[in-house]
């Protein structure tokens, strides 16, 4: 049996869902192959979306016409905006979701996309002809022919789970590993290695003493991931916090000899920024306690997730340690935490389009690229799906720069720097944070996605209406005059310096401790403007206020980014034989030969390539 498609997507996780949706909306006939149609979009670890920098990625996926934001809003049971105490460049939305409803919302979304089929099966062998990927053969002997193949297999490739000294093959708890597919890829010259991640114990809420925990409520303001969708419709639930203690630590230390992380059983590298509880004890031996966050898995289930207690310790050690926590002294669990090792492919062998440099027509996205996190996977999936569809029609690849999106930063980091541990996005990884805010994702990306054909006309029109409303509000503030006699009393009442001379309203807004809401209470014309039909959405007021307050910083960062674009425009692919370029350092020569960067800017970001190496290439190019 043989089927033919333009784009074949392997894996129904967060990367696969976004890839399949994007490719189909681009007009490519698309098939999403998954091992279990009832686990599409499964949240393998934490039932939450967003967080520091990750929330910005989800807002970008939404602005690009992707679906993660819609699915999250429809299934959210708690929403919070993180980093409110800092500047808006690092504000990051985060939502707890109903795990089961999240899956079915994704299933409903994919079922209603024209040109997208779903096939339940397991990929067994990559098919390559004349050096190009042409399809996949499944374990059931079915052949899928495709012009582009997108691999988004998550942790399933030769997945091996660990609990203490016990090891079980699997890509996720109770789900089989994919045993042969990696070898069918690496035989064509693509490099693979191993990584490790883990997940915590799942707890029965009926056995928890919540009176010994601190409640962590959500927020009920206007923020969400996709403002085009409805407000949160599910019951909103609290999270809870508590701490480990000395007795917990002593119990865990007693089992370290049986920990696969420390007895040599696990050889691969785990995530630095989401360590297991046993790794925390070894890394921070002087800490008396570590915070834990108990999070609901859904509005209709007793299952809860203990964030901060990832572990692969023996089952009994995990349980004994939990019972030493006052709030969990009688706790019952659904399953213990476990670690999982899996294969990933070297991302420096990818172009920025996420197409393989080694096997044309083959794309990779998500954890198979050495990243970690649903959001990082979803962003890569969208890029891979769009470019897989573009390749089918002979179009130029779509690539986002580092000053255009966190997704652009993510992919540039992966493809130029590579990974030696699971990659997680942080705001600190982006040098243009003030340009990549969560509030302006649509300003940066929606028109691009509409021109590509992946964002709908409705999405584009919605953004244009929002843009017009923002511009009108800012124009009003630039033009509206403020007289000291009319406002100084109110300014003193709210604790800010009175005016010495008249000014425009925008000058008051630029003050750090004044916001539009405060000013609207004392300036009737502003209150009327904010309440007018075209401006009643609070997100418009927030976007306009941030632009007015931080315009100087935004302009300065834009100027710096524009200077870097000069190097981005200098193409160097196939212009040098680096092995013969003895004017540059040995390390730089080796790294450049292996990665083969497209532009001089990309070359400048490769670890080991020095500024002097870049100057040498500039001189040689000038010749």
C-alpha positions as CSV (number, residue, x, y, z in Angstrom):
1,X,0.0,0.0,0.0
2,X,1.4,3.4,-1.0
3,X,0.2,6.9,-0.3
4,X,1.5,10.2,-1.8
5,X,1.6,13.6,-0.2
6,X,3.4,16.9,-0.5
7,X,4.4,17.0,3.1
8,X,4.6,14.1,5.6
9,X,5.0,14.9,9.3
10,X,6.3,12.2,11.6
11,X,5.1,12.7,15.2
12,X,1.9,14.2,16.7
13,X,3.4,16.2,19.5
14,X,3.6,20.0,19.7
15,X,6.1,20.4,16.9
16,X,4.2,17.9,14.7
17,X,0.8,19.5,15.2
18,X,2.1,23.0,14.3
19,X,4.1,21.7,11.3
20,X,1.1,19.8,9.9
21,X,-1.3,22.6,10.4
22,X,1.1,25.2,8.8
23,X,1.9,23.0,5.8
24,X,-1.7,22.2,5.1
25,X,-2.7,25.9,5.3
26,X,0.0,26.7,2.9
27,X,-1.9,24.5,0.4
28,X,0.3,21.4,0.6
29,X,-1.4,18.1,0.8
30,X,-0.3,16.9,4.2
31,X,-0.3,13.8,6.3
32,X,0.4,13.7,10.1
33,X,1.6,10.3,11.1
34,X,1.3,9.5,14.8
35,X,1.5,6.4,16.9
36,X,-1.7,7.2,18.9
37,X,-4.4,9.5,17.6
38,X,-5.7,9.8,21.2
39,X,-2.4,11.4,22.3
40,X,-2.1,14.2,19.8
41,X,-0.6,17.2,21.5
42,X,0.1,15.3,24.6
43,X,1.7,17.3,27.4
44,X,4.3,14.7,28.3
45,X,5.5,16.6,31.4
46,X,4.1,19.8,33.0
47,X,0.4,20.5,31.9
48,X,1.4,24.2,31.3
49,X,2.2,26.4,28.3
50,X,4.4,29.5,28.4
51,X,6.7,30.9,31.0
52,X,9.8,33.0,30.8
53,X,10.6,33.6,27.1
54,X,8.4,30.5,26.3
55,X,5.3,32.7,26.5
56,X,6.7,35.0,23.9
57,X,7.2,32.1,21.6
58,X,3.6,31.1,21.9
59,X,2.5,34.7,21.2
60,X,4.7,34.5,18.1
61,X,3.2,31.2,17.0
62,X,-0.3,32.8,17.3
63,X,0.8,35.9,15.4
64,X,2.1,33.7,12.6
65,X,-1.3,31.9,12.3
66,X,-0.3,28.9,14.4
67,X,-2.6,27.1,16.9
68,X,-0.8,26.7,20.3
69,X,-2.2,29.9,21.7
70,X,-5.8,29.1,20.7
71,X,-5.6,25.6,22.1
72,X,-4.0,26.9,25.3
73,X,-6.6,29.6,25.9
74,X,-9.5,27.2,25.2
75,X,-8.1,24.7,27.8
76,X,-6.6,27.1,30.4
77,X,-7.4,26.5,34.1
78,X,-5.0,29.2,35.4
79,X,-3.3,32.1,33.7
80,X,-0.5,34.4,35.0
81,X,1.8,37.0,33.6
82,X,5.3,36.4,34.9
83,X,7.9,39.0,35.5
84,X,5.5,41.9,36.1
85,X,7.9,43.4,38.5
86,X,10.4,43.9,35.6
87,X,10.2,45.8,32.4
88,X,7.7,44.8,29.6
89,X,10.6,43.3,27.5
90,X,10.5,40.3,29.8
91,X,6.8,40.0,30.7
92,X,5.9,36.4,29.9
93,X,2.5,34.8,29.9
94,X,2.0,31.3,31.3
95,X,-1.1,29.1,31.6
96,X,-1.9,25.8,33.4
97,X,-4.0,23.7,31.1
98,X,-6.5,20.8,31.3
99,X,-4.3,18.0,30.0
100,X,-7.1,15.9,28.5
101,X,-9.0,18.8,27.0
102,X,-5.8,20.1,25.5
103,X,-5.4,16.9,23.5
104,X,-8.9,16.9,22.2
105,X,-8.8,20.6,21.3
106,X,-5.8,19.9,19.2
107,X,-7.5,16.9,17.6
108,X,-10.6,19.0,16.8
109,X,-8.4,21.7,15.3
110,X,-6.5,19.3,13.1
111,X,-9.6,17.5,12.0
112,X,-11.0,20.8,10.6
113,X,-8.0,21.8,8.5
114,X,-8.6,21.1,4.8
115,X,-5.9,19.1,3.0
116,X,-4.7,17.5,6.3
117,X,-5.0,13.7,6.9
118,X,-4.0,11.8,10.0
119,X,-2.6,8.3,9.9
120,X,-2.0,6.2,13.0
121,X,1.2,4.1,12.5
122,X,4.9,4.1,13.4
123,X,7.6,5.3,11.1
124,X,10.2,2.6,10.6
125,X,12.5,3.7,7.8
126,X,13.3,6.9,6.1
127,X,13.2,6.5,2.3
128,X,16.0,8.3,0.4
129,X,16.6,8.4,-3.4
130,X,19.4,10.2,-5.2
131,X,20.4,11.7,-1.9
132,X,17.0,13.3,-1.2
133,X,14.2,12.3,1.3
134,X,11.2,10.9,-0.6
135,X,9.1,9.3,2.1
136,X,8.8,6.8,4.9
137,X,8.0,3.1,5.3
138,X,6.0,2.2,8.4
139,X,6.2,-0.8,10.7
140,X,3.0,-2.1,9.0
141,X,4.7,-2.0,5.6
142,X,2.9,1.0,4.3
143,X,4.9,3.4,2.1
144,X,4.3,7.1,2.2
145,X,5.8,9.1,-0.6
146,X,6.4,12.8,0.0
147,X,8.2,15.8,-1.5
148,X,9.1,16.9,2.0
149,X,9.4,14.9,5.2
150,X,9.3,16.6,8.7
151,X,10.6,14.5,11.6
152,X,9.1,15.6,15.0
153,X,9.6,12.4,17.0
154,X,10.2,14.0,20.4
155,X,11.6,11.5,22.9
156,X,10.5,8.4,21.1
157,X,13.6,7.5,19.1
158,X,15.3,4.6,21.0
159,X,13.6,6.0,24.1
160,X,14.7,4.3,27.3
161,X,13.0,5.1,30.7
162,X,14.7,4.8,34.1
163,X,13.3,4.4,37.6
164,X,16.1,3.4,39.9
165,X,18.0,0.5,38.4
166,X,15.0,-0.6,36.3
167,X,15.0,0.3,32.7
168,X,12.0,0.0,30.3
169,X,12.0,0.9,26.6
170,X,9.5,3.6,25.8
171,X,9.1,7.1,24.4
172,X,6.7,8.1,27.2
173,X,5.2,6.2,30.1
174,X,3.1,3.3,28.8
175,X,4.0,4.1,25.1
176,X,6.5,2.2,23.0
177,X,9.8,3.5,21.7
178,X,10.7,3.8,18.0
179,X,13.6,1.4,17.6
180,X,14.9,1.6,14.0
181,X,14.2,5.0,12.6
182,X,17.3,6.7,13.9
183,X,19.5,4.2,12.1
184,X,17.7,4.8,8.8
185,X,18.5,8.5,9.2
186,X,22.2,8.3,10.3
187,X,23.2,5.9,7.5
188,X,22.9,8.9,5.2
189,X,25.5,11.0,7.1
190,X,23.4,12.7,9.7
191,X,24.9,12.7,13.2
192,X,22.9,11.5,16.2
193,X,23.6,11.5,19.9
194,X,21.7,11.0,23.2
195,X,20.0,13.3,25.6
196,X,18.0,12.9,28.8
197,X,15.0,14.5,30.4
198,X,12.6,13.5,33.1
199,X,9.2,14.1,34.7
200,X,7.9,14.2,38.3
201,X,5.6,12.0,40.3
202,X,1.8,12.4,39.7
203,X,-0.2,12.8,42.9
204,X,-3.8,12.1,44.0
205,X,-5.2,15.5,45.3
206,X,-7.5,13.7,47.8
207,X,-4.4,12.6,49.8
208,X,-2.9,16.2,50.1
209,X,-3.1,18.3,53.2
210,X,-3.7,21.6,51.5
211,X,-3.9,23.4,54.9
212,X,-0.1,22.9,55.0
213,X,0.5,24.6,51.7
214,X,0.4,28.1,50.4
215,X,-2.2,28.9,47.7
216,X,-1.0,30.4,44.4
217,X,-4.0,31.9,42.6
218,X,-4.2,32.8,39.0
219,X,-5.0,36.2,37.4
220,X,-8.3,37.3,35.9
221,X,-7.3,40.3,33.8
222,X,-7.5,40.6,30.0
223,X,-4.2,38.8,29.1
224,X,-4.2,35.6,27.1
225,X,-2.2,34.0,24.4
226,X,-4.6,34.7,21.4
227,X,-6.8,37.8,21.7
228,X,-8.7,36.6,18.7
229,X,-10.2,33.7,20.7
230,X,-12.8,33.7,23.5
231,X,-11.9,34.5,27.1
232,X,-11.0,31.5,29.3
233,X,-14.0,29.3,29.5
234,X,-12.9,26.5,31.9
235,X,-13.1,26.7,35.7
236,X,-10.0,28.5,37.0
237,X,-8.1,26.6,39.7
238,X,-5.3,27.5,42.1
239,X,-1.8,26.0,42.3
240,X,-0.1,25.4,45.6
241,X,3.4,25.7,47.0
242,X,5.4,24.0,49.7
243,X,9.1,23.1,50.3
244,X,11.4,20.1,50.8
245,X,13.2,19.9,54.1
246,X,16.3,18.3,55.7
247,X,14.5,14.9,56.2
248,X,13.4,14.8,52.6
249,X,17.0,15.5,51.5
250,X,18.4,12.8,53.9
251,X,16.0,10.2,52.5
252,X,16.9,11.1,48.9
253,X,20.6,11.0,49.6
254,X,20.2,7.5,51.0
255,X,19.1,6.3,47.6
256,X,21.8,8.0,45.4
257,X,23.7,4.8,44.9
258,X,20.6,3.5,43.1
259,X,20.1,6.7,41.1
260,X,20.6,6.1,37.4
261,X,22.0,9.7,37.2
262,X,24.9,8.9,39.6
263,X,25.6,5.2,39.3
264,X,26.6,5.4,35.6
265,X,23.4,4.0,34.2
266,X,22.5,7.2,32.4
267,X,25.3,8.5,30.2
268,X,23.5,11.3,28.3
269,X,23.1,14.9,29.3
270,X,20.0,16.3,31.0
271,X,18.5,19.8,31.1
272,X,20.6,22.2,33.1
273,X,17.6,24.5,33.9
274,X,15.1,21.9,34.9
275,X,17.2,19.5,37.1
276,X,15.9,16.5,39.0
277,X,15.5,16.8,42.7
278,X,18.5,14.5,43.3
279,X,20.7,16.7,41.0
280,X,19.6,19.7,43.1
281,X,20.9,18.0,46.2
282,X,24.2,17.2,44.7
283,X,24.7,20.6,43.0
284,X,23.5,22.7,45.9
285,X,24.5,20.6,49.0
286,X,24.2,23.6,51.4
287,X,20.5,24.4,50.6
288,X,18.1,23.4,53.3
289,X,15.0,23.4,51.1
290,X,13.8,23.6,47.6
291,X,10.4,25.0,46.4
292,X,7.8,22.7,45.1
293,X,4.6,23.6,43.1
294,X,1.6,21.4,43.1
295,X,-0.4,22.0,39.9
296,X,-3.8,20.6,38.8
297,X,-3.9,18.4,35.7
298,X,-7.5,19.4,34.8
299,X,-10.8,20.7,36.1
300,X,-12.3,17.2,36.3
301,X,-9.5,15.0,37.7
302,X,-7.8,14.4,41.0
303,X,-4.4,14.0,39.3
304,X,-1.9,16.7,40.2
305,X,1.7,17.4,39.0
306,X,4.5,18.1,41.5
307,X,6.6,20.7,39.8
308,X,10.2,20.7,41.1
309,X,10.3,17.0,42.0
310,X,11.5,15.5,38.8
311,X,13.3,12.3,39.7
312,X,14.5,8.9,38.5
313,X,15.2,7.6,42.0
314,X,13.8,4.1,43.0
315,X,10.0,4.2,43.6
316,X,10.3,3.5,47.3
317,X,12.8,6.3,47.8
318,X,10.6,8.8,46.0
319,X,7.6,7.8,48.1
320,X,9.5,7.9,51.4
321,X,10.9,11.3,50.6
322,X,7.4,12.7,49.7
323,X,6.0,11.4,53.0
324,X,8.5,13.6,54.9
325,X,6.8,16.8,53.5
326,X,4.1,17.8,55.9
327,X,1.5,18.6,53.3
328,X,2.2,15.2,51.6
329,X,2.6,13.0,54.7
330,X,-0.3,10.8,53.6
331,X,0.2,11.2,49.8
332,X,-0.9,8.6,47.3
333,X,0.6,8.7,43.8
334,X,-0.6,7.6,40.4
335,X,2.9,6.9,39.2
336,X,6.5,7.8,40.1
337,X,8.8,10.2,38.4
338,X,11.1,8.8,35.7
339,X,14.0,9.8,33.5
340,X,14.1,9.1,29.8
341,X,17.0,8.9,27.3
342,X,16.4,9.5,23.6
343,X,18.1,10.2,20.3
344,X,18.5,13.7,18.8
345,X,20.2,14.9,15.6
346,X,23.0,17.5,15.4
347,X,21.2,20.8,14.7
348,X,24.3,22.3,13.1
349,X,23.6,20.1,10.1
350,X,20.4,22.0,9.5
351,X,19.7,25.2,7.6
352,X,17.8,28.0,9.2
353,X,14.7,26.7,7.4
354,X,15.3,23.5,9.5
355,X,15.9,21.5,6.3
356,X,18.9,19.1,6.5
357,X,22.1,20.3,4.8
358,X,22.9,16.6,4.3
359,X,19.6,15.1,3.0
360,X,17.5,17.7,1.0
361,X,13.8,17.4,1.6
362,X,14.3,16.2,5.2
363,X,13.3,18.6,8.0
364,X,13.6,18.3,11.8
365,X,11.7,20.1,14.5
366,X,11.4,19.9,18.3
367,X,13.3,17.7,20.7
368,X,15.0,15.8,17.9
369,X,17.0,19.0,17.4
370,X,18.3,19.0,20.9
371,X,15.8,21.5,22.4
372,X,13.4,21.0,25.2
373,X,9.9,22.4,25.9
374,X,6.5,22.4,24.2
375,X,6.9,26.0,23.1
376,X,10.3,25.6,21.5
377,X,9.0,22.6,19.7
378,X,5.9,24.4,18.5
379,X,7.9,27.3,17.1
380,X,10.2,25.0,15.3
381,X,7.3,22.9,14.0
382,X,5.7,26.0,12.4
383,X,8.9,26.9,10.7
384,X,9.6,23.4,9.5
385,X,6.0,23.0,8.2
386,X,6.0,26.3,6.3
387,X,9.4,25.6,4.7
388,X,8.5,22.0,3.9
389,X,5.4,23.3,2.0
390,X,7.5,26.1,0.3
391,X,10.0,23.5,-0.9
392,X,7.2,21.5,-2.6
393,X,6.3,24.6,-4.7
394,X,9.9,25.7,-5.3
395,X,9.6,28.8,-3.1
396,X,12.4,30.5,-1.3
397,X,12.8,29.4,2.4
398,X,11.2,31.5,5.1
399,X,13.7,32.5,7.8
400,X,13.2,34.8,10.8
401,X,16.1,36.9,12.0
402,X,17.2,37.3,15.7
403,X,15.7,40.7,15.8
404,X,12.3,39.5,14.5
405,X,11.4,36.8,16.9
406,X,12.4,34.5,19.7
407,X,11.8,31.7,17.3
408,X,14.5,33.2,15.1
409,X,16.8,33.4,18.1
410,X,16.1,29.7,19.0
411,X,16.7,28.4,15.5
412,X,19.8,30.5,15.0
413,X,21.3,29.3,18.3
414,X,20.6,25.7,17.4
415,X,21.9,25.8,13.9
416,X,25.0,27.9,14.5
417,X,26.0,26.9,18.0
418,X,24.7,23.4,18.3
419,X,23.9,21.8,21.7
420,X,25.6,19.8,24.4
421,X,22.6,19.8,26.7
422,X,18.8,20.2,26.1
423,X,18.3,23.8,24.8
424,X,15.8,25.9,26.7
425,X,14.8,29.5,25.7
426,X,15.3,32.4,28.1
427,X,14.9,36.1,27.6
428,X,18.6,36.5,28.2
429,X,19.4,34.5,25.0
430,X,17.9,37.3,22.9
431,X,20.1,40.4,22.5
432,X,17.1,42.4,21.2
433,X,14.6,41.8,24.0
434,X,13.0,45.2,23.8
435,X,12.1,44.5,20.2
436,X,10.7,41.0,21.0
437,X,8.1,41.7,23.6
438,X,5.0,39.5,24.1
439,X,2.7,42.5,23.4
440,X,4.0,43.1,19.9
441,X,4.3,39.7,18.3
442,X,1.6,40.4,15.8
443,X,3.3,43.7,14.8
444,X,6.4,41.8,14.0
445,X,5.1,38.7,12.3
446,X,1.4,38.7,11.2
447,X,1.9,40.5,7.9
448,X,4.8,38.2,7.0
449,X,2.7,35.2,7.7
450,X,-0.2,36.6,5.7
451,X,2.0,37.2,2.7
452,X,3.1,33.6,3.0
453,X,-0.4,32.3,2.9
454,X,-0.4,30.6,6.3
455,X,-2.1,33.4,8.4
456,X,-5.8,33.9,7.4
457,X,-7.3,37.0,6.1
458,X,-9.3,37.3,9.3
459,X,-6.0,37.2,11.3
460,X,-4.5,39.9,9.1
461,X,-7.6,42.1,9.2
462,X,-7.7,41.8,13.0
463,X,-4.1,42.9,13.2
464,X,-4.7,45.9,10.9
465,X,-7.6,47.0,13.0
466,X,-5.5,46.7,16.1
467,X,-2.6,48.6,14.5
468,X,-4.9,51.4,13.5
469,X,-6.3,51.7,17.0
470,X,-2.8,51.8,18.5
471,X,-1.7,54.5,16.1
472,X,-4.8,56.6,16.8
473,X,-4.3,56.4,20.5
474,X,-0.6,57.4,20.2
475,X,-1.5,60.3,17.9
476,X,-4.0,61.5,20.4
477,X,-1.4,61.4,23.2
478,X,1.1,63.2,21.0
479,X,-1.3,66.0,20.3
480,X,-3.2,66.4,23.5
481,X,-2.0,69.5,25.5
482,X,-1.6,69.3,29.3
483,X,-1.6,72.5,31.4
484,X,0.1,72.5,34.9
485,X,-2.9,74.3,36.5
486,X,-5.2,71.6,35.4
487,X,-3.2,68.5,36.5
488,X,-0.6,69.4,39.1
489,X,-2.9,68.7,42.1
490,X,-3.7,65.2,40.8
491,X,-0.1,64.5,40.0
492,X,0.9,65.5,43.6
493,X,-1.9,63.3,44.9
494,X,-0.5,60.2,43.2
495,X,3.1,61.0,44.4
496,X,4.8,62.3,41.2
497,X,6.5,65.6,40.4
498,X,4.2,68.4,39.3
499,X,4.7,70.1,35.9
500,X,6.6,73.4,35.7
501,X,5.3,74.1,32.2
502,X,2.8,72.8,29.8
503,X,3.5,69.6,27.8
504,X,1.9,67.0,25.6
505,X,0.2,64.0,27.2
506,X,2.8,61.6,25.8
507,X,5.4,63.3,27.9
508,X,3.5,62.4,31.1
509,X,3.0,58.8,29.9
510,X,6.8,58.5,29.5
511,X,7.2,59.0,33.3
512,X,8.1,55.6,34.9
513,X,5.6,55.6,37.7
514,X,2.5,56.8,35.7
515,X,0.3,54.6,33.6
516,X,-2.6,55.3,31.2
517,X,-5.2,54.0,33.7
518,X,-4.1,56.5,36.3
519,X,-4.1,59.4,33.9
520,X,-7.5,58.4,32.6
521,X,-9.0,59.0,36.0
522,X,-7.8,62.6,36.0
523,X,-8.0,63.4,32.3
524,X,-11.6,63.0,31.0
525,X,-10.6,63.3,27.3
526,X,-8.2,60.3,27.7
527,X,-10.8,58.3,29.6
528,X,-13.3,58.9,26.8
529,X,-10.7,57.9,24.2
530,X,-9.9,54.6,26.1
531,X,-13.6,53.8,26.4
532,X,-14.3,54.5,22.7
533,X,-15.4,51.5,20.7
534,X,-12.1,51.2,18.7
535,X,-10.0,51.3,21.8
536,X,-12.0,49.4,24.4
537,X,-9.6,46.3,24.2
538,X,-7.1,46.7,27.0
539,X,-4.4,45.0,24.9
540,X,-4.5,48.0,22.6
541,X,-4.0,50.4,25.4
542,X,-1.1,48.3,26.8
543,X,0.6,48.0,23.5
544,X,0.4,51.8,22.9
545,X,1.6,52.6,26.4
546,X,4.6,50.4,26.1
547,X,5.6,51.9,22.8
548,X,5.2,55.4,24.2
549,X,7.2,54.7,27.4
550,X,10.0,52.8,25.8
551,X,10.3,54.4,22.4
552,X,13.8,55.7,23.0
553,X,15.0,52.2,24.0
554,X,13.2,50.6,21.1
555,X,14.7,53.0,18.6
556,X,18.2,52.5,20.0
557,X,17.9,48.7,19.8
558,X,16.5,48.9,16.3
559,X,19.6,50.9,15.2
560,X,21.9,48.3,16.7
561,X,20.0,45.5,14.9
562,X,20.1,47.3,11.6
563,X,23.9,47.6,11.8
564,X,24.1,43.8,12.3
565,X,21.9,43.4,9.1
566,X,24.9,44.5,7.1
567,X,26.7,41.3,8.0
568,X,23.4,39.3,7.5
569,X,23.4,40.6,3.9
570,X,26.9,39.3,3.1
571,X,26.5,35.8,1.7
572,X,29.4,33.5,2.1
573,X,28.1,30.0,1.4
574,X,30.3,28.3,-1.2
575,X,32.6,31.2,-1.4
576,X,35.4,29.7,0.8
577,X,37.2,26.5,1.2
578,X,37.7,26.8,4.9
579,X,40.3,24.0,5.0
580,X,42.6,26.1,2.9
581,X,41.9,29.4,4.7
582,X,45.0,29.4,6.8
583,X,44.7,33.1,7.6
584,X,42.1,32.3,10.3
585,X,42.4,30.3,13.5
586,X,42.4,26.5,13.4
587,X,39.3,26.3,15.6
588,X,37.5,28.9,13.5
589,X,38.5,27.0,10.3
590,X,37.2,23.7,11.7
591,X,33.9,25.1,12.9
592,X,33.2,27.0,9.7
593,X,34.0,23.9,7.6
594,X,31.6,21.8,9.7
595,X,28.7,24.3,9.9
596,X,29.0,26.0,6.5
597,X,27.2,29.2,7.5
598,X,25.1,31.1,4.9
599,X,26.1,34.7,6.0
600,X,28.9,36.5,7.6
601,X,26.6,37.3,10.6
602,X,25.8,33.7,11.1
603,X,29.5,32.9,11.0
604,X,30.2,35.5,13.7
605,X,27.8,33.8,16.1
606,X,29.6,30.4,15.8
607,X,31.4,29.6,19.1
608,X,35.1,29.5,18.3
609,X,35.0,31.9,15.4
610,X,36.7,35.1,16.6
611,X,36.1,38.7,15.5
612,X,39.6,38.6,13.8
613,X,38.4,35.6,11.8
614,X,35.4,37.6,10.6
615,X,37.7,40.6,9.7
616,X,40.0,38.2,7.6
617,X,37.0,37.0,5.7
618,X,35.8,40.6,5.1
619,X,39.2,41.5,3.7
620,X,39.2,38.4,1.4
621,X,35.7,39.1,0.2
622,X,36.8,42.6,-0.6
623,X,39.5,41.2,-2.9
